[in-house]
Amino acid sequence: MKNESKCRMCRREDRINRFKKEVKKENYKFVDFVTEERAVLQCEKFHDKYEVDMSKFFDGGRCPQCAIQKRADNKRHTIDFIKNHIEFESGTGYKLLNSDYQSNLSKLKIECDKGHIYTTNFINFYNNKSRCPYCAGVVKYTYEYVKWYIESFGHELISKKYENNRSGIMVRCERGHESETTFGSFLKGHRCRLCSYEDVRGEYHHNWKGGVTTLNKFLRELLHDWKEDSLKATNYTCDITGKNGYLEVHHKYPFHSMVSEVLIDLNITNKESVGDYS
């Protein structure tokens, strides 16, 4: 029977069989049909699965990622050209860490001007699409990176786990103060609160007179940031009266009594001035 006299279903079946034979010949994998004419395939290099019309495949249409790779290979640059573009022509201050290069789609290891190291390919970098994801804030930092970054400022990461840049972490500063912060806050330049307090009130201040402030007054002043955080956490609203606005934070138990009890428990003498403590 001639092809013209075959029924529609028979002609379609012949076309599908011819299509599948051609797919197998190219070492491609047939996945499924999404319409009567359109199929899902995967190339021999296991690139992402893609959709293609049977007629286009018969005409030579193949894997789009393979086509991109082929064009990239045809436009291959030298490692010197890439290094010059990244480190000088781009004006970013970035540094290329690779010593060899295969194609425009090969992974390049790049260090940004802030010291972050990330990978991209030259096509993305050249088209100004790929810059440091750490600086852009789109990458979740690892514990190792957070530890390295904090230590680069002379601080020490005490916490053994890290979740995200909003989760609390314990940090020890150069002066030995331990405090809780977030990595997001640290990235913005916020450092040890106690050091900030000392710089304007303690022995590090230019008006330091040897520590004549009484212990109670000294400790009360340290509570300033804690009070402010407490007020912000409650939206400046009293839990007891519901009053909103300017509030005075009080202790349910007298502050001086708390100080006295702690000194007794620690067997520390209450001295006349802060400067008397070593």
PyMOL commands that set and color helices and strands:
alter all, ss='L'
color gray80, all
select helices_A, chain A and resi 3-5+8-25+54-58+64-74+79-89+122-126+133-136+143-151+183-187+193-201+215-222+224-233+255-265+274-276
alter helices_A, ss='H'
color red, helices_A
select strands_A, chain A and resi 29-33+38-42+50-53+95-96+108-111+117-120+156-157+168-172+178-182
alter strands_A, ss='S'
color yellow, strands_A
deselect
rebuild
show_as cartoon
